[in-house]
Amino acid sequence: MQLSLGLWRSPLESVRDALLCEFGPQRPVARMDPISQLVKSSISGRTPDAVSWGAFLRLRAEFRCWEDLARTPDAQVLEIIGDVACAEDKARHLTHALRLIEQKVGWLSLNHLAGRPVDEARWELQSLPGVGVKVAASVLNFSSLAMRALVVDTHVHRVARRIGLVGSGDTTLAYQALMRLAPGSWTADDLFELHWLMKRGLGQMLCPDQAPSCGACPLKHDCAKLGIGHSAEVLPWRPRGA
């Protein structure tokens, strides 16, 4: 039993290795400060990357600093980010969240989270309006905080279910399940890389919501074994040969 435990390999390692062979490394080139990442991630939900980046760049061009954004009427913010999904709610939540950070910290900064345990920092972020587990993980992992949190967006959640890494449940349950599978030796950069491999490489290019290209998928053998891709039912992951 001790030998088998010592040889156990997380399925996330196999997924990452297969996707790396197909799509190559996806390491971060530059990281924004945590507040900028919060602004970007808060307007990105259910919105194509090109659209959310456009809205974010318009915000940066409009305001001298994020403190100015925090004091801007919601209607004015809405005019700038109007093409993102749920823009009215995001405009209201974003300015409110920024003001709450100022009130709690004393100034507009999230740098204090660097010294916190990951889950404690995540819960602090999730106490802000409009911030769920995906936005919180994005701030922790994508920003200069560079903390061990996997960003589970719609694409990552979908493909994780299809290949049997997670079962039914919401994004929070999927995040918790995938973080339990993440090897302790993995760094923030490793989790960043896994996110982009699963999102852009697998989720957007090969395994979209409709008509996945199963024949070209580097994980097709696992999917075939588990019956994924042809059924709405997702079976729990099990090692090859089990």
Secondary structure as the mmCIF struct_conf table of DSSP 4:
data_model
#
loop_
_struct_conf.conf_type_id
_struct_conf.id
_struct_conf.beg_label_comp_id
_struct_conf.beg_label_asym_id
_struct_conf.beg_label_seq_id
_struct_conf.end_label_comp_id
_struct_conf.end_label_asym_id
_struct_conf.end_label_seq_id
HELX_RH_AL_P HELX_RH_AL_P1 GLN A 2 LEU A 7
HELX_RH_AL_P HELX_RH_AL_P2 PRO A 11 PHE A 23
BEND BEND1 VAL A 29 VAL A 29
HELX_RH_AL_P HELX_RH_AL_P3 PRO A 34 SER A 42
TURN_TY1_P TURN_TY1_P1 ILE A 43 ARG A 46
BEND BEND2 THR A 47 THR A 47
HELX_RH_AL_P HELX_RH_AL_P4 ASP A 49 GLU A 62
BEND BEND3 ARG A 64 CYS A 65
HELX_RH_AL_P HELX_RH_AL_P5 TRP A 66 ALA A 70
TURN_TY1_P TURN_TY1_P2 ARG A 71 ARG A 71
BEND BEND4 THR A 72 THR A 72
HELX_RH_AL_P HELX_RH_AL_P6 ASP A 74 ILE A 81
TURN_TY1_P TURN_TY1_P3 GLY A 82 ASP A 83
BEND BEND5 VAL A 84 VAL A 84
TURN_TY1_P TURN_TY1_P4 ALA A 85 CYS A 86
HELX_RH_AL_P HELX_RH_AL_P7 ALA A 87 VAL A 105
BEND BEND6 GLY A 106 LEU A 108
HELX_RH_3T_P HELX_RH_3T_P1 ASN A 111 GLY A 115
BEND BEND7 ARG A 116 ARG A 116
HELX_RH_AL_P HELX_RH_AL_P8 VAL A 118 GLN A 126
TURN_TY1_P TURN_TY1_P5 SER A 127 SER A 127
BEND BEND8 LEU A 128 LEU A 128
TURN_TY1_P TURN_TY1_P6 PRO A 129 GLY A 130
HELX_RH_AL_P HELX_RH_AL_P9 VAL A 133 PHE A 142
BEND BEND9 SER A 143 SER A 143
TURN_TY1_P TURN_TY1_P7 SER A 144 LEU A 145
BEND BEND10 ARG A 148 ARG A 148
HELX_RH_AL_P HELX_RH_AL_P10 THR A 154 ARG A 162
TURN_TY1_P TURN_TY1_P8 ILE A 163 GLY A 164
BEND BEND11 LEU A 165 VAL A 166
BEND BEND12 SER A 168 GLY A 169
HELX_RH_AL_P HELX_RH_AL_P11 THR A 171 LEU A 181
BEND BEND13 ALA A 182 ALA A 182
TURN_TY1_P TURN_TY1_P9 GLY A 184 SER A 185
HELX_RH_AL_P HELX_RH_AL_P12 ALA A 188 TRP A 196
HELX_RH_PI_P HELX_RH_PI_P1 LEU A 197 LEU A 206
BEND BEND14 ASP A 209 ALA A 211
HELX_RH_3T_P HELX_RH_3T_P2 CYS A 214 ALA A 216
TURN_TY1_P TURN_TY1_P10 PRO A 218 LEU A 219
HELX_RH_AL_P HELX_RH_AL_P13 LYS A 220 LEU A 226
TURN_TY1_P TURN_TY1_P11 GLY A 227 GLY A 229
BEND BEND15 HIS A 230 HIS A 230
BEND BEND16 ALA A 232 ALA A 232
HELX_LH_PP_P HELX_LH_PP_P1 LEU A 235 TRP A 237
TURN_TY1_P TURN_TY1_P12 ARG A 240 GLY A 241
#
